[in-house]
């Protein structure tokens, strides 16, 4: 089974919450290198405790493992879901990584049947992701809202 690592950064205080998708990496060494580089950037260096990693198995999710055939190893498909609560706060989940758009859609259709996701079935998103490519390379700045 092929493993991938999704790097996320979260920052929050009593009022504000921010989550940033930083990339999907094929090895732990690429991941470690990325984290070291991010820790030097604005925003990330002030919130080094916010990094976390989710490990995914390719074409495997809550439901089953889908047999995959040849795929282009330079990219995968990432299935996510997000929704807004009654206070207009956005919440999101990374649900799986897939070798094809077809496998991602099959999984999405199964998630739509679950109560949590059926209430916000328009919140699914499938992204074609380049492996080992980093996002948010300029860092970030936090603004506070009263």
C-alpha positions in Angstrom: 0.0 0.0 0.0 1.3 3.4 -1.0 1.5 6.1 1.8 1.2 9.9 1.4 1.6 12.6 4.0 -0.6 15.7 4.1 1.0 18.7 5.9 -1.5 21.1 7.6 -0.8 24.1 9.8 -3.4 25.3 12.3 -3.4 28.4 14.4 -6.0 29.5 16.9 -6.7 31.5 20.0 -9.9 32.1 21.9 -11.6 33.8 19.0 -9.7 33.1 15.7 -9.0 29.8 13.9 -7.0 29.3 10.8 -6.0 26.2 8.9 -3.7 26.0 5.9 -3.1 23.1 3.6 0.6 23.1 2.8 1.1 20.1 0.5 1.1 16.4 0.0 4.4 14.6 0.3 5.5 11.2 -0.9 8.2 10.6 1.8 8.8 11.6 5.3 12.2 13.2 4.3 10.4 15.5 1.8 7.9 16.3 4.6 10.6 17.0 7.2 12.5 19.3 4.8 9.3 21.2 4.1 8.5 21.7 7.8 12.1 23.0 8.4 11.7 25.5 5.6 8.2 26.6 6.7 9.5 27.3 10.3 11.6 30.1 8.8 8.7 31.9 7.1 6.5 34.7 8.6 3.5 33.4 10.6 4.8 29.8 10.7 7.9 30.7 12.7 5.7 32.4 15.3 3.4 29.4 15.5 5.7 26.4 15.1 3.4 24.3 17.3 0.7 24.4 14.6 2.1 21.8 12.2 0.4 18.4 11.9 0.6 15.6 9.5 -2.1 13.2 8.3 -1.0 9.9 6.7 -3.1 8.5 3.9 -3.0 5.3 2.0 -3.6 5.7 -1.7 -7.1 4.6 -2.7 -8.0 3.6 0.8 -10.6 5.4 2.9 -13.2 4.7 5.6 -15.1 2.4 3.3 -12.6 0.2 1.5 -9.4 -0.1 -0.4 -9.9 0.4 -4.1 -7.5 -1.5 -6.3 -5.6 0.9 -8.4 -3.7 0.3 -11.7 -1.0 2.4 -13.2 -1.1 6.1 -12.2 0.9 9.1 -12.8 3.2 9.3 -9.7 3.6 13.1 -10.1 0.1 13.8 -8.8 -2.8 12.4 -6.9 -6.4 13.4 -6.2 -7.3 14.8 -2.7 -10.9 14.5 -1.5 -11.9 17.1 1.1 -15.1 18.3 2.6 -16.0 21.7 4.2 -19.1 23.4 5.6 -20.1 26.4 7.6 -21.7 26.2 11.0 -24.5 28.4 12.4 -21.9 31.1 13.4 -20.5 31.2 9.8 -17.3 29.4 10.9 -15.8 27.1 8.2 -14.9 23.5 9.2 -13.1 21.1 6.9 -11.8 17.6 6.6 -9.3 15.8 4.5 -10.9 12.5 3.6 -8.5 10.6 1.3 -6.0 10.4 -1.5 -6.7 8.6 -4.8 -4.9 7.5 -7.9 -7.7 8.6 -10.2 -10.6 11.0 -10.3 -12.9 8.1 -10.7 -11.8 6.5 -7.4 -12.2 9.9 -5.6 -15.7 10.2 -6.9 -16.7 6.7 -5.8 -15.5 7.5 -2.3 -17.2 10.9 -2.3 -20.5 9.2 -3.2 -20.2 6.9 -0.2 -19.4 9.8 2.1 -22.5 11.6 0.9 -24.6 8.8 2.4 -23.3 9.5 6.0 -25.3 11.8 8.2 -22.6 14.4 8.8 -21.9 14.8 5.1 -25.4 14.4 3.7 -26.4 17.7 5.4 -23.8 19.6 3.4 -23.4 17.4 0.3 -22.3 20.5 -1.7 -19.2 20.8 0.5 -17.1 18.2 -1.3 -14.1 19.1 -3.3 -11.7 16.9 -5.3 -8.3 18.5 -6.2 -5.6 17.3 -8.5 -2.5 17.7 -6.3 1.1 17.8 -7.5 3.2 15.7 -5.1 5.9 17.3 -3.1 4.8 20.8 -4.2 4.5 23.3 -1.3 1.8 25.9 -0.7 1.9 29.2 1.3 5.6 29.8 0.5 5.3 33.4 1.5 4.2 32.7 5.1 1.2 34.4 6.5 0.1 37.2 8.8 -2.7 37.0 11.3 -5.4 39.7 11.5 -7.7 40.0 14.4 -11.4 40.7 14.1 -13.4 42.4 16.9 
